[in-house]
Amino acid sequence: MKSAGYTMVELVVTLVIIGIVAAVAIPRFAARDTFESRGFYDRATATVRYAQKLAIAQRRVVFVCVNSPAVGDISVAYAAGCASQLTDTSGVALKVSAPAGVTLAPTTNVSFMSGLGQVAAQVTITVTSSVPGDPARVIVVENETGYVHN
């Protein structure tokens, strides 16, 4: 009678394959830098879009300040320079701070004009990460419409 079960070779091969997969996958999930960089980019894009919608809804000029009031910040205010930042409905300042290793360029103020939410000239904000393999990303604000996209 033949007994059912696994041979020693099958068991060793299975353990080797699991070990290889674990060695490749675990560091990828443990390293949060790439995820934090992408999360910052998504929050920054959403903040710029919110500022454009706020300018349209309130029919007034709204400023988005890149690298202001501190380096690595994107903040929203009614005045250039963003010294007095706007808050969202929960009272939290409309500001996104970059995680370590992420930089923004150029240092600029984007002003969404009242009514239509347009900007005077197209603006491109570049988000660069020092994490290996993490690509540079851009936030583009179109001048004719104020449309914010990647």
CYANA upper distance limits for C-alpha pairs under 8 A (distance plus 0.5 A):
  6 TYR  CA     10 GLU  CA      6.74
  6 TYR  CA     11 LEU  CA      7.12
  7 THR  CA     11 LEU  CA      6.88
  8 MET  CA     12 VAL  CA      6.67
  9 VAL  CA     13 VAL  CA      6.62
 10 GLU  CA     14 THR  CA      6.63
 11 LEU  CA     15 LEU  CA      6.77
 12 VAL  CA     16 VAL  CA      6.67
 13 VAL  CA     17 ILE  CA      6.74
 14 THR  CA     18 ILE  CA      6.73
 15 LEU  CA     19 GLY  CA      6.57
 16 VAL  CA     20 ILE  CA      6.76
 17 ILE  CA     21 VAL  CA      6.76
 18 ILE  CA     22 ALA  CA      6.57
 19 GLY  CA     23 ALA  CA      6.59
 20 ILE  CA     24 VAL  CA      6.87
 21 VAL  CA     25 ALA  CA      6.40
 22 ALA  CA     26 ILE  CA      6.04
 23 ALA  CA     27 PRO  CA      7.60
 24 VAL  CA     28 ARG  CA      7.51
 25 ALA  CA     29 PHE  CA      7.01
 26 ILE  CA     30 ALA  CA      6.49
 27 PRO  CA     31 ALA  CA      6.48
 32 ARG  CA     36 GLU  CA      6.53
 33 ASP  CA     37 SER  CA      6.59
 33 ASP  CA    131 VAL  CA      7.20
 34 THR  CA     38 ARG  CA      6.77
 34 THR  CA    131 VAL  CA      7.10
 34 THR  CA    134 ASP  CA      6.77
 35 PHE  CA     39 GLY  CA      6.49
 36 GLU  CA     40 PHE  CA      6.56
 36 GLU  CA     99 PRO  CA      7.28
 37 SER  CA     41 TYR  CA      6.82
 37 SER  CA     98 ALA  CA      8.27
 37 SER  CA     99 PRO  CA      7.33
 37 SER  CA    102 VAL  CA      7.15
 37 SER  CA    129 SER  CA      7.29
 38 ARG  CA     42 ASP  CA      6.75
 39 GLY  CA     43 ARG  CA      6.69
 40 PHE  CA     44 ALA  CA      6.45
 40 PHE  CA     96 VAL  CA      7.87
 40 PHE  CA     97 SER  CA      8.12
 40 PHE  CA     98 ALA  CA      6.67
 40 PHE  CA     99 PRO  CA      7.78
 41 TYR  CA     45 THR  CA      6.64
 41 TYR  CA    127 VAL  CA      7.48
 41 TYR  CA    137 ARG  CA      8.05
 42 ASP  CA     46 ALA  CA      6.69
 43 ARG  CA     47 THR  CA      6.61
 43 ARG  CA     96 VAL  CA      7.39
 44 ALA  CA     48 VAL  CA      6.84
 44 ALA  CA     74 ILE  CA      7.15
 44 ALA  CA     96 VAL  CA      6.67
 45 THR  CA     49 ARG  CA      6.74
 45 THR  CA    139 ILE  CA      6.89
 45 THR  CA    148 VAL  CA      7.98
 45 THR  CA    149 HIS  CA      8.09
 46 ALA  CA     50 TYR  CA      6.54
 47 THR  CA     51 ALA  CA      6.75
 47 THR  CA     74 ILE  CA      8.35
 47 THR  CA     75 SER  CA      8.32
 47 THR  CA     76 VAL  CA      8.35
 47 THR  CA     94 LEU  CA      7.64
 47 THR  CA     95 LYS  CA      8.16
 47 THR  CA     96 VAL  CA      8.15
 48 VAL  CA     52 GLN  CA      6.94
 48 VAL  CA     64 VAL  CA      7.17
 48 VAL  CA    148 VAL  CA      7.67
 49 ARG  CA     53 LYS  CA      6.81
 49 ARG  CA    147 TYR  CA      8.37
 49 ARG  CA    148 VAL  CA      6.40
 50 TYR  CA     54 LEU  CA      6.50
 51 ALA  CA     55 ALA  CA      6.73
 51 ALA  CA     62 VAL  CA      6.90
 51 ALA  CA     63 PHE  CA      7.90
 51 ALA  CA     64 VAL  CA      7.44
 51 ALA  CA     76 VAL  CA      7.11
 51 ALA  CA    112 PHE  CA      8.07
 52 GLN  CA     56 ILE  CA      7.01
 52 GLN  CA     62 VAL  CA      7.87
 52 GLN  CA    112 PHE  CA      6.47
 52 GLN  CA    117 GLY  CA      5.87
 52 GLN  CA    118 GLN  CA      8.40
 52 GLN  CA    146 GLY  CA      7.31
 53 LYS  CA     57 ALA  CA      6.58
 53 LYS  CA    117 GLY  CA      7.47
 54 LEU  CA     58 GLN  CA      6.42
 54 LEU  CA     59 ARG  CA      8.45
 54 LEU  CA     62 VAL  CA      7.82
 55 ALA  CA     59 ARG  CA      5.94
 55 ALA  CA     60 ARG  CA      5.81
 55 ALA  CA     61 VAL  CA      6.28
 55 ALA  CA     62 VAL  CA      5.95
 55 ALA  CA    112 PHE  CA      6.69
 55 ALA  CA    113 MET  CA      7.20
 55 ALA  CA    114 SER  CA      5.88
 55 ALA  CA    115 GLY  CA      7.21
 55 ALA  CA    116 LEU  CA      8.18
 55 ALA  CA    117 GLY  CA      6.06
 56 ILE  CA     60 ARG  CA      7.72
 56 ILE  CA    114 SER  CA      6.44
 56 ILE  CA    115 GLY  CA      5.32
 56 ILE  CA    116 LEU  CA      6.05
 56 ILE  CA    117 GLY  CA      5.72
 57 ALA  CA    115 GLY  CA      8.01
 58 GLN  CA    114 SER  CA      8.00
 58 GLN  CA    115 GLY  CA      8.21
 59 ARG  CA    113 MET  CA      8.49
 59 ARG  CA    114 SER  CA      4.86
 59 ARG  CA    115 GLY  CA      4.99
 59 ARG  CA    116 LEU  CA      8.34
 60 ARG  CA    113 MET  CA      7.03
 60 ARG  CA    114 SER  CA      4.55
 60 ARG  CA    115 GLY  CA      7.26
 61 VAL  CA     78 TYR  CA      6.92
 61 VAL  CA    111 SER  CA      6.95
 61 VAL  CA    112 PHE  CA      6.04
 61 VAL  CA    113 MET  CA      5.19
 61 VAL  CA    114 SER  CA      5.39
 62 VAL  CA     76 VAL  CA      7.61
 62 VAL  CA     77 ALA  CA      6.51
 62 VAL  CA     78 TYR  CA      5.38
 62 VAL  CA     79 ALA  CA      7.74
 62 VAL  CA    111 SER  CA      6.18
 62 VAL  CA    112 PHE  CA      5.76
 62 VAL  CA    113 MET  CA      7.37
 62 VAL  CA    114 SER  CA      8.13
 63 PHE  CA     76 VAL  CA      6.14
 63 PHE  CA     77 ALA  CA      5.77
 63 PHE  CA     78 TYR  CA      6.27
 63 PHE  CA     79 ALA  CA      6.80
 63 PHE  CA     80 ALA  CA      6.46
 63 PHE  CA     81 GLY  CA      8.50
 63 PHE  CA     82 CYS  CA      7.71
 63 PHE  CA    109 ASN  CA      6.82
 63 PHE  CA    110 VAL  CA      6.00
 63 PHE  CA    111 SER  CA      4.90
 63 PHE  CA    112 PHE  CA      6.74
 64 VAL  CA     74 ILE  CA      7.27
 64 VAL  CA     75 SER  CA      6.17
 64 VAL  CA     76 VAL  CA      5.13
 64 VAL  CA     77 ALA  CA      7.16
 64 VAL  CA     82 CYS  CA      8.04
 64 VAL  CA    109 ASN  CA      6.12
 64 VAL  CA    110 VAL  CA      5.45
 64 VAL  CA    111 SER  CA      6.85
 65 CYS  CA     69 PRO  CA      8.21
 65 CYS  CA     73 ASP  CA      8.27
 65 CYS  CA     74 ILE  CA      6.09
 65 CYS  CA     75 SER  CA      5.78
 65 CYS  CA     76 VAL  CA      6.79
 65 CYS  CA     77 ALA  CA      8.41
 65 CYS  CA     80 ALA  CA      7.92
 65 CYS  CA     81 GLY  CA      6.79
 65 CYS  CA     82 CYS  CA      6.64
 65 CYS  CA    107 THR  CA      8.23
 65 CYS  CA    108 THR  CA      6.53
 65 CYS  CA    109 ASN  CA      4.99
 65 CYS  CA    110 VAL  CA      6.84
 66 VAL  CA     71 VAL  CA      8.49
 66 VAL  CA     72 GLY  CA      7.93
 66 VAL  CA     73 ASP  CA      6.56
 66 VAL  CA     74 ILE  CA      5.21
 66 VAL  CA     75 SER  CA      7.34
 66 VAL  CA    104 LEU  CA      7.69
 66 VAL  CA    105 ALA  CA      8.14
 66 VAL  CA    106 PRO  CA      7.77
 66 VAL  CA    107 THR  CA      5.76
 66 VAL  CA    108 THR  CA      5.80
 66 VAL  CA    109 ASN  CA      6.74
 67 ASN  CA     71 VAL  CA      4.75
 67 ASN  CA     72 GLY  CA      5.45
 67 ASN  CA     73 ASP  CA      5.26
 67 ASN  CA     74 ILE  CA      6.56
 67 ASN  CA    104 LEU  CA      7.32
 67 ASN  CA    105 ALA  CA      8.43
 67 ASN  CA    107 THR  CA      5.92
 67 ASN  CA    108 THR  CA      7.86
 68 SER  CA     72 GLY  CA      8.02
 68 SER  CA     73 ASP  CA      6.18
 68 SER  CA     74 ILE  CA      7.09
 68 SER  CA     75 SER  CA      7.33
 68 SER  CA     81 GLY  CA      7.13
 68 SER  CA     82 CYS  CA      7.21
 68 SER  CA    107 THR  CA      8.19
 69 PRO  CA     73 ASP  CA      7.38
 69 PRO  CA     75 SER  CA      8.18
 69 PRO  CA     81 GLY  CA      7.57
 69 PRO  CA     82 CYS  CA      6.96
 69 PRO  CA     83 ALA  CA      7.03
 72 GLY  CA     97 SER  CA      6.17
 72 GLY  CA     98 ALA  CA      5.48
 72 GLY  CA    102 VAL  CA      7.95
 72 GLY  CA    103 THR  CA      6.38
 72 GLY  CA    104 LEU  CA      6.49
 73 ASP  CA     95 LYS  CA      7.08
 73 ASP  CA     96 VAL  CA      6.06
 73 ASP  CA     97 SER  CA      4.96
 73 ASP  CA     98 ALA  CA      6.68
 74 ILE  CA     95 LYS  CA      6.04
 74 ILE  CA     96 VAL  CA      5.74
 74 ILE  CA     97 SER  CA      7.09
 75 SER  CA     82 CYS  CA      7.15
 75 SER  CA     85 GLN  CA      7.19
 75 SER  CA     93 ALA  CA      8.50
 75 SER  CA     94 LEU  CA      6.15
 75 SER  CA     95 LYS  CA      4.63
 75 SER  CA     96 VAL  CA      6.91
 76 VAL  CA     82 CYS  CA      6.80
 76 VAL  CA     85 GLN  CA      6.16
 76 VAL  CA     86 LEU  CA      6.29
 76 VAL  CA     94 LEU  CA      6.12
 76 VAL  CA     95 LYS  CA      7.07
 77 ALA  CA     81 GLY  CA      8.49
 77 ALA  CA     82 CYS  CA      5.50
 77 ALA  CA     83 ALA  CA      8.11
 77 ALA  CA     84 SER  CA      6.74
 77 ALA  CA     85 GLN  CA      5.11
 77 ALA  CA     86 LEU  CA      5.49
 78 TYR  CA     82 CYS  CA      7.82
 78 TYR  CA     84 SER  CA      8.32
 78 TYR  CA     85 GLN  CA      8.13
 78 TYR  CA     86 LEU  CA      7.81
 79 ALA  CA     83 ALA  CA      7.98
 79 ALA  CA     84 SER  CA      7.94
 80 ALA  CA    109 ASN  CA      7.06
 80 ALA  CA    111 SER  CA      8.38
 81 GLY  CA    109 ASN  CA      7.44
 85 GLN  CA     93 ALA  CA      6.66
 85 GLN  CA     94 LEU  CA      7.11
 85 GLN  CA     95 LYS  CA      8.19
 86 LEU  CA     93 ALA  CA      6.26
 86 LEU  CA     94 LEU  CA      6.17
 87 THR  CA     91 GLY  CA      5.66
 87 THR  CA     92 VAL  CA      5.58
 87 THR  CA     93 ALA  CA      4.61
 87 THR  CA     94 LEU  CA      5.64
 88 ASP  CA     92 VAL  CA      6.06
 88 ASP  CA     93 ALA  CA      6.86
 88 ASP  CA     94 LEU  CA      6.62
 98 ALA  CA    102 VAL  CA      6.33
 98 ALA  CA    103 THR  CA      7.49
101 GLY  CA    129 SER  CA      6.13
101 GLY  CA    130 SER  CA      5.63
101 GLY  CA    131 VAL  CA      7.45
102 VAL  CA    127 VAL  CA      7.36
102 VAL  CA    128 THR  CA      6.09
102 VAL  CA    129 SER  CA      4.89
102 VAL  CA    130 SER  CA      6.92
103 THR  CA    127 VAL  CA      6.35
103 THR  CA    128 THR  CA      5.76
103 THR  CA    129 SER  CA      6.93
104 LEU  CA    125 ILE  CA      7.37
104 LEU  CA    126 THR  CA      6.21
104 LEU  CA    127 VAL  CA      5.38
104 LEU  CA    128 THR  CA      6.95
105 ALA  CA    125 ILE  CA      6.32
105 ALA  CA    126 THR  CA      5.74
105 ALA  CA    127 VAL  CA      7.31
106 PRO  CA    125 ILE  CA      6.89
106 PRO  CA    126 THR  CA      7.72
110 VAL  CA    119 VAL  CA      7.64
110 VAL  CA    123 VAL  CA      7.90
111 SER  CA    119 VAL  CA      6.48
111 SER  CA    120 ALA  CA      8.21
112 PHE  CA    117 GLY  CA      5.47
112 PHE  CA    118 GLN  CA      5.86
112 PHE  CA    119 VAL  CA      5.57
112 PHE  CA    146 GLY  CA      7.63
113 MET  CA    117 GLY  CA      5.64
113 MET  CA    118 GLN  CA      5.87
113 MET  CA    119 VAL  CA      6.61
114 SER  CA    118 GLN  CA      8.13
116 LEU  CA    145 THR  CA      7.72
116 LEU  CA    146 GLY  CA      8.30
117 GLY  CA    145 THR  CA      7.35
117 GLY  CA    146 GLY  CA      5.97
118 GLN  CA    142 GLU  CA      8.26
118 GLN  CA    143 ASN  CA      6.35
118 GLN  CA    144 GLU  CA      6.40
118 GLN  CA    145 THR  CA      5.58
118 GLN  CA    146 GLY  CA      4.71
118 GLN  CA    147 TYR  CA      8.42
119 VAL  CA    141 VAL  CA      8.15
119 VAL  CA    142 GLU  CA      7.71
119 VAL  CA    143 ASN  CA      5.28
119 VAL  CA    144 GLU  CA      7.49
119 VAL  CA    145 THR  CA      8.03
119 VAL  CA    146 GLY  CA      6.18
120 ALA  CA    143 ASN  CA      6.28
120 ALA  CA    144 GLU  CA      8.48
121 ALA  CA    142 GLU  CA      7.85
121 ALA  CA    143 ASN  CA      5.26
121 ALA  CA    144 GLU  CA      8.50
122 GLN  CA    140 VAL  CA      7.79
122 GLN  CA    141 VAL  CA      6.12
122 GLN  CA    142 GLU  CA      5.27
122 GLN  CA    143 ASN  CA      4.96
123 VAL  CA    140 VAL  CA      6.28
123 VAL  CA    141 VAL  CA      5.61
123 VAL  CA    142 GLU  CA      7.28
123 VAL  CA    143 ASN  CA      8.02
124 THR  CA    138 VAL  CA      6.95
124 THR  CA    139 ILE  CA      6.18
124 THR  CA    140 VAL  CA      5.00
124 THR  CA    141 VAL  CA      6.92
125 ILE  CA    138 VAL  CA      6.01
125 ILE  CA    139 ILE  CA      5.54
125 ILE  CA    140 VAL  CA      6.89
126 THR  CA    136 ALA  CA      7.42
126 THR  CA    137 ARG  CA      6.34
126 THR  CA    138 VAL  CA      4.96
126 THR  CA    139 ILE  CA      6.98
127 VAL  CA    136 ALA  CA      6.24
127 VAL  CA    137 ARG  CA      5.60
127 VAL  CA    138 VAL  CA      6.39
127 VAL  CA    139 ILE  CA      8.37
128 THR  CA    135 PRO  CA      7.72
128 THR  CA    136 ALA  CA      5.09
128 THR  CA    137 ARG  CA      7.01
129 SER  CA    134 ASP  CA      6.80
129 SER  CA    135 PRO  CA      7.59
129 SER  CA    136 ALA  CA      6.95
130 SER  CA    134 ASP  CA      7.97
137 ARG  CA    150 ASN  CA      7.99
138 VAL  CA    150 ASN  CA      6.15
139 ILE  CA    148 VAL  CA      7.40
139 ILE  CA    149 HIS  CA      6.36
139 ILE  CA    150 ASN  CA      5.36
140 VAL  CA    147 TYR  CA      8.46
140 VAL  CA    148 VAL  CA      6.16
140 VAL  CA    149 HIS  CA      5.84
140 VAL  CA    150 ASN  CA      6.36
141 VAL  CA    146 GLY  CA      6.11
141 VAL  CA    147 TYR  CA      6.05
141 VAL  CA    148 VAL  CA      5.05
141 VAL  CA    149 HIS  CA      7.14
142 GLU  CA    146 GLY  CA      5.46
142 GLU  CA    147 TYR  CA      5.75
142 GLU  CA    148 VAL  CA      7.12
143 ASN  CA    147 TYR  CA      8.26
